[in-house]
Amino acid sequence: MNMKILIIEDEVDLRLSIQQYLAHQGWLCETAADFPAGMEKVVSYDYDCVVVDIGLPKGSGLDIVRELKEIESKTGIIIISAKNSLEDKLMGLDIGSDDYLTKPFHLSELNARINAIIRRKKFDGSKLIQFQEIKLSPDARRITINDRAVELTDKEYQLLEYFIANQRHMLTKSAIAEHIWGDEYNQAGNYDFIYTHIKNLRRKLVDAGARDYIKTVHGSGYRFTDN
């Protein structure tokens, strides 16, 4: 069964490009162009994830987030906004959104974050995420391979969790950089730091007895897969 996404965005070109990209990735996508249409859809239908702009005609996307929380919806929520304001971001997260993306953003990054939210909600309450012989305990940030503990740095752990949350999907280098390092990666000038972290993560996993699941997609990025 395909996961269903609602895109609430008034910019026509952006709304269409998000819809087309996500549909190509296998999501079922519905759209709304303003606050009333978005609010009507979230109270009438269930979605796996809602992508909502803050600045909408006839209302605020933040009020849609509040409504979803008021009705105790289990829908994942990603706020998108042109405002690169810490206050907006904190407000959005404080009232219950799961993530926040500032325009402009890569569509691959939005797709990766949707995957991560849906997979996290799917694992909610299990306290354990497993991919073959690799087990992650998110609360304790503990990793085991074949039930033996493995020591990872904080960034290596975040990389592994991000890979598993988006298993079998191709992740671009820029999407990985944005998700793990945020604004820091803009100062890097290149992706050498990503290569280093991924090389170290791959070595530690393989040395601990895992198969090499990190596949390089030449010229594009990486895919974490058992295929």
N, C-alpha and C positions, 0 to 999 in steps of 0.2 A: 504494500500500500504506500503510495507516494505521500510525502509530507506536504502540508499545505501552508503557504506563506501569504501574508497580506502586506502589500506595499502601499503606504499612505504617504504620497509625495505629490506636491502641486506642480513641480517643474516637469513639463511633458517629456522632454528628451531624456531626462534622468530616469523618470518613472518607467519609460519604455525600455531604456537600456538595461535597467535592473531586472525588469520583468523578462526580457528576452534572454539575458544572461542566465538568470536563475532557472528559467524553464529549460534551457539547454543543459543545465546541470542536473535536471531530473525533478525539480520541484514543481508542484502545482501552484500557480501564482494567481492571486486576485489583486486588484488595485482599487484605490480610492484617491480622488484628486483634491479633496478638501476635508475640513473637520467634520461636518455633518455626515458625509458619506462614510468616512472612516469610523466614526462613532457608531453609526447604524450597523456596520458590518461586525465590529468587535462584540457588540451586545447580542447580535443575532446568530452568529456562526462561531464555530471553534476553529482555531488555527494553531499550528505547531509553533509558528513564530510570526510576530508582527514587526515590520520595519517601518518606523514612523518619524517623519520630519517634525521638528519642533515648530517651525514657523509655517503654519498652514492658513489658507484663506478661511475666515469665519471662526477661527479658534486656535487653540494651542495643542500641539501634539502631547504636551505634558499632561493635559487633562484626559487624553485618551489612555495614557499610562495609568493615571489615577483611577479611571473607571475600570480598567482591567484588574487592578488590585482590589477595588471595592467589591467586584463580583467574584473575587477569589479565583480568577482565571489562572490556569496552569500554563498559559501561553508564554513562550519566550519573547522578550522585548528588546529590540535594538533601536536606540534613538540615533537619528542622523540630523546633523545641523551644520549650517554654514558658520555658526558662531563658535569660534575657537575660544570659548570662555570657560574657565575653570568653574565659575558659578553655575553655568548651565549644565555642565557635565555632572557636578556634584548633586545638583537638584534632581537631574534625571535618574541618577543611580540611587539617590536617597529615597525617592518615591517608588522605586521598584523596578526600574529597567535593569536588564541583565548586562547591557553593554552600550557603548557610545562611540559613534564614528563621526569625525569631523570631515566635512566636504573640503576639497575633493578627496575621494578615496578610490582605491582599486576595487573593482567588482569581485576579483578573486579573494580579496581580504574580507569583504562582506559575506561572501559565500562560506569562507572558512569559519567566520565567527558564528554564522547561523548553524553550521555543522556542530561547532563546539558547544553552543547553548543547548541544542536539541539532544546531543549525546549526554551532556551533563545532567539534563533533566531526566533523561532515560535512566541514568545510573543513580538518580537521587534516592538516598536512603540505603543504597547497597553498600556504601562505604568502601567499595572496591571496584576498580576498573581493570579489566583483564584483556590482554591481547596475546593469544597463544601462551607462551611460557612466561610472559612478562605480566606482573601484577603491580598496580599502583594503588596506594592508599592515600587519597587526596588530603584527608584531614591531617595525617601525620607526615605527608610528603615523603612517604617511604616507598621504595621500589625493591621488588624481589624478582629474581630470575631463577626459575626452577626452585622456588622457595628459599633461595639464598639472597641475603640483603646485598644491595649494590649502592655504593656511594656516588651520588651525582651532585654537581654544583647546582645552585638555584636556577641558573639559566638552562642548564642541561635538563633539569627536571621539567621546566616549563616547555622546553622544546619537545621532550618526549610526550608530555601530556597533550600538547597541541597536535603532534603527529598522530597520536592514537585517536584523538577526538575527530580528526579528519582523515582517518585511515582510508587508503586506496584513492584518495583525491590528490590531484597534483597541486602542490602549494608553491607559488612563486617565491623567489628570494625576497622580493619586496613585501609580500604578504607576511612572510615569516618575520622579517625585520620589523615591520609595523606592529605586529601582534606581540612580539616578545620584548622588543626594545623601545617601542613607542617613538617619542620625539628624539630620543638619543641617536637613532640611526641616521637622521638627517645630517648630523655632523660627521659621520664616518667617511663619506665620500665614495666608498665602495663597499663590496659585500665580503671582504676578506674575513671580517670578524665572524660572519655567519659560517663560512667554510670551516674556520677553526673550531667553533663550538660543535658543529655537526660532526666533524672528524673525530673530536674527542668523545662525543656521545656514542658514535658508532663503535669506536674502539672499546669503550667501557662495556657496552652491551654484548659485543661479540666475545670479549675476554671473559665475561661472566657466564657465557654459555648460550647466549641467544643467537638465533639466526640473524643474518644481516638484512633487516627489513627496510633500511633507508636506501631507496633507489634514486640515483641521480637522473633527472630528465634533462639531458644536455641542452643548454641554452635557455632553459625555462625555470627549473627549480628542483623540487624533490617530491617523491611519493613514498609513503610508508605503507608497505603492502607485503602480504605473504604469498603473492602470486609469482 
